[in-house]
Amino acid sequence: MLTCVLFAVLAASQAAPPASMLEAVTQMTTAPSNVARFDAVTALLRARGIPFEVERFAIPKAIGSEPRTEGRNIVATFGPPGPPLVIGAHYDAARLQDASLSHGATDNAGSSVILLKIAESLAAQPPAGRVTLVWFDMEELGLIGSTKYVEAHPRDRIRTMVNLDVNAYGDTVLFGASRGTANASSRQALLETCAALDTGCIGFAQMPPGDDRSFDKAGIPALSIALLPALEVHQLWLLLNAEAGAAGKPVMPAILQTLHTAADTIDKVDAAAMARQADFVLALVRRLDARR
């Protein structure tokens, strides 16, 4: 059964000064377990005076070398009641072959901290409509946290879900959107944001699996957004779209040699790129909010 726990935030005079984006990523990547990553995210929210809820869920048994059977999604809500936009990023990190925890800097501490930046902006200037930010747990175990969230909120009439996964460095946005007329407005808002901010954006017919798929499966329009250098975006596009038997072998982009390995460390993170991506995502959220 879903359990919601509302956490009171500390008074501004008692809170520690908020960490910078790079410091916040460091707090997550140095956490020795996914429980500690949860603690890092919630501490960062408290330091910023942002109220949040924790939605707990259970799974029947531990999966692989991850010992937990209880997951915890972290939820912060802004704006008046109504059908929400849901913006999400998973905070858990993958286990490596030796059962140790990946540092998970690009996957997905960078996106988690960008979501934290969005929370600060929405707290300072609330949206006209409802916007819900969710830090999902157990994505690395099979999109479990986002699946549980969708199951727990069947009556929310979610307008659109935007998923952030792998947004720690680079200059080019890659995105994929669920198809169909219901998501046409969201895709258009994303493309308008690319043009307005003069940001290079490349669409993918199918992004790698992420939490957006839990929403898409439930019939909710969904977008998935990542950030990489232009060369890696093109390499990844060719790798995913190369036809069998095509001449030449697609080059493996560096990101695929980093994800779920011991190399996914803080040195991969570009704080300036993260700040630009936070501005991009916030602009997209404002544009989607205006289309309520």
Buried (B, 14 or more C-beta within 10 A) or exposed (E): EEEEEEBEBEEEEEEEEBBEBBEBBBBBBEBEBBBBBBBBBBBBBBBBBBBBBBBBBEBEEEBEEBEBEEBBBBBBBBBEEEEBBBBBBBBBBBBBEEEEBBBBBBBBBBBBBBBBBBBBBBBEEEBEBBBBBBBBBBBBBEBBBBBBBBEBBEEBEBBBBBBBBBBBBBBBBBBBBBEEEEBEBBBEBBBEBBEEBEBEBBBBEEBBEBBBBBBBBBEBBBBBBBBBBEBBBBBBBBBEEEEEEEEEEBEEBBBBEBBBBEBBBBEBBBBEBBBBBBBBBBBBBBBBBEEB
